[in-house]
C-alpha cells in the first residue's frame, strides 16, 4: 500500500457508474474491516488511527495489536453486560410464565412496588 493516506487508501478502488459506487476487492476488504471495527464499538478516531497504521506497513504491527487488544477488552466488558441483561430477561420470562400458569401476583411490576422516598 505504500504511501496511501487514510483519505485515499481504503477507497482507491472505487469508480462511479450510474450514481453507484463500484469497489474493487481491496476496497471491499477495507470496508469490511472498518465495518467490523465500528460494529465492535470502536470510535471513528481509533479506526482512523488503526487504518493509518496499517497503511504505514508491518513496522506498526505492535501498535495495531495494542489498538485491537484495547478494543477487545471493551467488547468483553460489553459482552458481560449483555449476558447480565439476558439473564435478567430470562428471569422475567420465567416469572411471567409462572404468573400465567399459577395465577400468582406479579411482584416484578415496578408499578406495584412500594413507593420509595426521593432525596
Secondary structure as the mmCIF struct_conf table of DSSP 4:
data_model
#
loop_
_struct_conf.conf_type_id
_struct_conf.id
_struct_conf.beg_label_comp_id
_struct_conf.beg_label_asym_id
_struct_conf.beg_label_seq_id
_struct_conf.end_label_comp_id
_struct_conf.end_label_asym_id
_struct_conf.end_label_seq_id
TURN_TY1_P TURN_TY1_P1 UNK A 2 UNK A 3
HELX_RH_AL_P HELX_RH_AL_P1 UNK A 6 UNK A 9
TURN_TY1_P TURN_TY1_P2 UNK A 10 UNK A 13
STRN STRN1 UNK A 15 UNK A 17
TURN_TY1_P TURN_TY1_P3 UNK A 18 UNK A 19
STRN STRN2 UNK A 20 UNK A 22
HELX_RH_AL_P HELX_RH_AL_P2 UNK A 25 UNK A 39
TURN_TY1_P TURN_TY1_P4 UNK A 40 UNK A 41
HELX_RH_AL_P HELX_RH_AL_P3 UNK A 44 UNK A 56
HELX_RH_3T_P HELX_RH_3T_P1 UNK A 58 UNK A 60
HELX_RH_AL_P HELX_RH_AL_P4 UNK A 61 UNK A 102
TURN_TY1_P TURN_TY1_P5 UNK A 107 UNK A 108
HELX_RH_3T_P HELX_RH_3T_P2 UNK A 110 UNK A 112
BEND BEND1 UNK A 113 UNK A 113
HELX_LH_PP_P HELX_LH_PP_P1 UNK A 114 UNK A 118
#
